[in-house]
Amino acid sequence: MKKKETTESKVLSMNVEDHKEVSSVNREKVKDSPFEIISMEGYHFGVMGDYRITDKSNDIEEIKRNLESITWNRLIQVIMILDELKEKHNDKLKTIKE
């Protein structure tokens, strides 16, 4: 899968697909949010769907706090993800109609 380059967030460009070869993966839902924490091989990171939105960390509580805090950067990340998903959806619809 081709990575999308952005100027807003380098982390956003790295998605969960990049980590599928790892054998032991655990997903934990962050309460009252669209985010999850992926844990594997001693490190953790936050995701929204297939998109990684935090840096890797050894501290799962740090990731949880990071995802629970609403910042302008987080809002921009969510908007960019939703926009990309909309684009993919529109492209599929266009292909189906052709």
C-alpha positions in Angstrom: 0.0 0.0 0.0 1.4 3.4 -1.0 2.0 5.9 1.8 0.4 9.3 1.5 2.8 12.1 2.2 1.4 15.1 4.1 2.9 18.3 5.5 0.6 18.3 8.5 1.6 15.1 10.2 4.3 12.6 9.3 2.8 10.2 11.9 -0.5 10.3 10.0 1.2 9.0 6.8 2.2 5.8 8.5 -0.7 3.4 8.7 -1.5 0.2 10.5 -0.9 -1.8 7.3 2.8 -1.2 7.8 2.7 -3.3 10.9 0.7 -6.3 9.8 3.7 -8.7 9.7 4.0 -8.6 13.5 2.6 -11.7 15.1 1.2 -10.5 18.4 -1.0 -7.4 18.1 -3.5 -6.2 20.7 -6.1 -3.4 20.1 -7.6 -1.5 23.0 -10.5 0.9 22.4 -10.2 4.4 24.0 -13.5 5.0 25.7 -15.8 7.6 24.1 -13.5 8.2 21.1 -12.9 6.9 17.6 -9.4 5.9 18.7 -7.7 2.6 19.6 -4.3 1.8 21.1 -2.3 -0.8 19.3 0.2 -2.8 21.4 2.8 -5.0 20.0 6.3 -6.2 20.7 6.7 -3.9 23.8 5.6 -0.7 22.2 2.2 1.1 21.7 0.7 3.7 19.4 -2.7 5.3 18.8 -4.7 4.8 15.7 -8.0 5.9 14.1 -9.1 3.1 11.9 -6.1 2.1 9.8 -4.2 5.3 10.4 -1.6 5.8 13.0 -1.9 9.1 14.7 0.7 9.0 17.6 4.3 8.3 17.9 5.4 4.9 19.2 5.9 4.7 23.0 6.8 2.2 25.6 4.2 3.8 28.0 0.6 2.9 27.2 -0.7 5.4 29.7 1.1 8.2 27.8 -0.6 7.1 24.6 -4.0 7.0 26.3 -3.5 10.5 27.8 -2.4 11.7 24.4 -5.5 10.4 22.6 -7.8 11.6 25.3 -6.6 15.2 25.0 -8.3 17.2 22.3 -5.8 19.5 20.6 -5.9 21.4 17.3 -3.4 18.9 15.9 -5.6 16.0 16.8 -8.6 17.8 15.2 -6.6 18.3 12.0 -5.5 14.7 11.9 -9.1 13.5 12.3 -10.3 15.8 9.5 -7.5 14.7 7.2 -8.4 11.0 7.8 -12.1 11.6 7.2 -11.3 13.5 4.0 -9.1 10.7 2.7 -11.8 8.1 3.5 -14.3 10.3 1.7 -12.0 10.5 -1.3 -11.5 6.7 -1.4 -15.3 6.2 -1.1 -15.9 8.7 -4.0 -13.3 7.0 -6.1 -15.0 3.6 -5.6 -18.4 5.1 -6.4 -16.9 6.6 -9.6 -15.4 3.2 -10.6 -18.7 1.4 -10.0 -20.7 4.0 -12.1 -18.3 3.6 -15.0 
